[in-house]
Amino acid sequence: MKKVIFKSVPFDKKLITLALESGVDAVMVEKDQVKNVQSLGRVTVITPEDMPVVELTKKADEDVAVNKIKAGDNVALKKGWEIIPVENILAQVENLALECENLDRAILAAGILERGCDTIVVLPEGATDLKQIVAELKLSQGKLDLQAATVTAIEATGLGHRVCVDTISMLKRGQGMLIGNSSAFSFLVHAETESNPYVAARPFRVNAGAVHAYAQMPGDKTTYLEELAAGTDVLIVGADGNTSLATVGRVKVEIRPMLLIKAEVKTKDGVKAGQVFLQNAETIRVVSDKGEPVSVVTLKVGDKIMVKTDEAGRHFGMRIKEEIKEG
């Protein structure tokens, strides 16, 4: 995840307020304005002295930037930087900040050499793009390859502890979380965005499944649903594979009647199968191959639903290479 700093030099209270509302990681102002910013909200405040600017006008400037960074300085490259010099610097250092004046430059900075710089310093002229910059660089987690799997079985399994994940975000139609018995096969479980005559929509909620199930998390990790807690960032996935972050507001674990849903998908390595336990209720939905929410009550054997397949093998949620079989 990239760090976003808004630079308000000279000081502009309206732009500072916009920055705080946008969710930036820090604000940069001149020394005599630090207390003014702190009175507006709880945010990290730095000064230009904390992050000196290096302008790249000749080859030797690359060495200046590299030497400063290796000496422990938090250097920002002045706006107007070009890709090749930035690549040369990134190849030699772990941390780098780039000044950016709009959304396009921020996206470019974040992707140079695939890993990009770790910090974006948004200049005042980029204020109108600030919310988009934060959403793109801090919330988006890239795009996942989802596949259409065929439902092979739906079985009532009795009572179990199921987990409702209530986020502090309003999720949209087509969005949910990837949940499964195995880290190698997860089902896109839809958020409760749909209303019915008996229950109002709760678009902040994913009724995610049984306590033992894996949830796909940010940073290519997994966790057990039972381990989620308020303040945890979870991975939200759309039917198109686009991802974002949402923060857990609370987790509800209750005993409910459950269904075991099994599915399989053909891959280049053969047929992969997976399963998931979900609550047996009309409001719990998976996602069809058309991107539509489908209730588990009306789901049928032979239906196509969206899943993600992967290689098995996790240790404390982190990917490992190990012979492992999960069912």
N, C-alpha and C positions, 0 to 999 in steps of 0.2 A: 504494500500500500504506500502510495506517495504522500509526502508531507507537503501541505500547502500553506505558504506564508503570504499575507497581504502586506504590501509595502505602502504605507500612507505617509510619504514624504514629498511635499509638505503635508502637515496634519490636516485631515478633513473629517470632521465628526460624522457626517452622513455616510461617508464611505467606510469608516470604522464600524458603524452600526450595521451596515450591509454585510461587512466581513464577518462580524460576530453571528449574524443571523444565518449566514451561509455555511458556518461550521468549519472555518479555517483552523489550522493547528496553532497558528501564532500570528501576531501583528507586529510589524516593524514601524516604529516611529522615532522621532528625535528624542534625545534624553529628557528634555524638559516637558515632554508630552506623555511620558510613561504612566504617571499617576492618573491622568485624564482618561486613558484607555482602561486602566484597572477599575476605575469607578463605573464603567459602562457594563462590565461583565467579567466573569472569571475566564481568563485566557492568558496564554503565555505571551509576554511582551518582550521584544528584543529591539535593539537599536542598530543603526548602520555600523557602529563600531564592532558589534558582535558578529556581523557578517560582511566583511569588506568585499568590495566589488573589484573584479579584475576584467579589464576590457581586452579582448583578443583582436589586436590589430596587426600582429606579426608573429612569426613562428616562435620567437623567444618568449612571447607572452604565455604560451602553453607551459613552458618550464616554470615560469613564475607561479602560475596557478597550482601546478603539481607540487612544487616545493612548499607553498603555503599550506596546502591541504595536508601534506605529509608531516608538516610541523605542528599540526593540530588546529589550524585555523578553519573556520566554517566559511568557505569562499563561495561567492555567487558570481557567475559569469554575466557580464553586462549584456543587456538586450542588444540584438544585432549579431549574436554568435552564429557561426555556421557549423554545419554537421560534422565535417571532417576534423576540424580542431577539437570539437567536443568528443568525438570518438577517440582521438589520440589521448585526451586527458582521462576519459573513462577507463581506458585500458590500463591506466597506471594507478588509479585511486579507487577507494571503496565508496566515498561519499562526495556528492557534487550537487550544487544548487545552480539553477539557471533562471535568470530573469525572463519573464514572458509577458507580452502585452495583449494577448488575446487567447481564445480557446484553441485555435489551430496551432499556435506556437507551443502551448502547454501540452497538447497531445503529442506533438512532434518531440518535445523535450523528454516526455515520459517513455518514448519508444526507441530512442537512439541505441544502437547495438542491442536491441531487444529488451535489455534491462532498463535502459534509460537512466536519467538522473534520479536521485532519491528525493530531492526537494525542488518544488516549483515556487518561485517568488513572483507573485502576480503584481504587476505595476498598476498605478491608479488608472491608466487608460484601459486596463483590462477589467475594470470593476463591473461593467455590464455583463461580462461573461463569467463572473466569479462563481455564481451558483452552479452553472453548467460545468465549470472546471472542477469544482469540488465533487459534484456528482460523478463525473467521468473518471476522475483519478483516485477518489477515495471510496466511492461506493461500488463502482463497476469492478467485477472480478474476472472480466473476460467472457469468452463464450465457450460453452461445453458442447461436445458432440453427443446429442441424444439419439436414441434409436427407437423404432417402433417394435414392440414385443407382442407376442400373441399370448393371451390369457389361456392357461391350460387347466386351471382348477380354481374353484371358489368354495371354501369349506367353513362352516360354522365351527368354532373351536371352544366355545364356553367363555368363561369370564377371565379377564386379565387386567393388569394395570396398564392403562394407556396414558400417553403424554400429550397434552395440549400445549403448544408453544405460542404464547401470546407475545407479539412483538410490539414495539413502540412506533411501528410504521403501518401505513395503510397499503396493503398489497393489492395488486390488480388481477383482473381475470387472466388466467393463463399462468399465474405464478404460484410457486409452492416450494417445497423442500424435497430433496432427494433422500429417500429412506429405504432401508432394506435389511434383511437378515445377514447379508454379506456386503463387505466393502466392494466386492467385485460386481454387484448387481443391485442397483437401487432404483426405486420407483419414484416418479414425480408425483408427490401427494399434494393436491391442490389446496390453496388457502380457502377459507370459508367466505368467499366473496359473493356467493349466490344466495338469494332469498327463497323461501318457500312459504306456503300459507301458515305454517306452524312456528317457524323459527326465523328471526331476522338475520340478515347477513352479518358476519363478524370478520371483516376483511383484514383485521390485524392478526388473525389466528390461523395456525396450521394445526389441525388435529392429526398429529404426525404418526402415531402408532404406538406399539408396545415398548415398554421401558428398556428392553434389551437391544432394540434395533439400533443400527448405525445411522447416523445422519452425516451427510457430506458437508464439510465445513470449509471456511475460507482457508487459503494457503495449502490446498491439496491435502487436507487432514480429515479425519473422521472423529466422531465422539459418540458415545452411547446417549440415547435420548434422556435417560435418567440422570445424566451428568450435567445437563443444561441448567443454567441458573440466570437470574436477573443480571443484566449487564453483559452477558455473553453476546458476541457478534455471531450470527448464523448466516449461512449462504442461502440466498433466495434465488431460485432458478425459474426462468420463464420457459414456456413451451417451445420457443425458438432457440433455446440454449443460452440466451443472454442472462448474465448473473449480476447480483448486487448484494449489498450487505443490509441486514436489519439487526437491531439490538433487541434482545429478549427483555420484555418487561416483567413477565412472570411465567412460571411453569405450573400447570395443573396436572397432577397425577391422580387418577380416579379409577375405580374398578368398573369396567364396562364389558358387555358382550363383544366378542372379537370375531373377525373373519381371517382366515388364512388365504391369501391370494398368491397363486403361482403363475409364472409366465416364462416364456423362453424366447430367445432371439437367435437368428442365424448370423454368425460372424465369419470372417475369413478363416478363423481357427476352428470352426465347427459350431455346434449349437451350445449356447450358454443358457442356463436356467437359474431363476432366482425366486425368492418368495418374501412376503411381507405380511405382518399382522396389523390390521387396521380395525378400528371400531366398527361394529355392525350398526350403522345408522345412515339415514338418507343424506345427511349433511356432509358426510365424508366422501371426498371425491378424488379420483385419479385423473390423469389427463389423456385424452384420446390422441390418436395419430393425426387428428385434424386440429389439435390444439385446444379442444373443448373439454371442460370439466365433465366428468361422468361419475355419477353416484355409485358407490360400491353396492348399493341395493339393486340397481338395474344393470350392473356390469354382468356380462355373459362370457362363458368359455368361447374362445374364438375371436373376441374383441381385440383390437389393436390399441395398446397404450404406450406412453412414452417412458423409457427407462434409460439408465446410463450403465454401460458395462465397463469393467476395468480389470486389472490384474489383482488377484487376491494378495493379501499380506500387509498387515498393519500391526504396529506395536505402539501402544499408548497413542493411537490415532495417527501415527506417522508411517509413511510408506516404507516398507522394507522388502528385501528379496528373500523369500523363505518359502519352502514347500508347505502349503497350507490348503486346507479344504474347509469351506464354510457352507452350511446348508440352512 
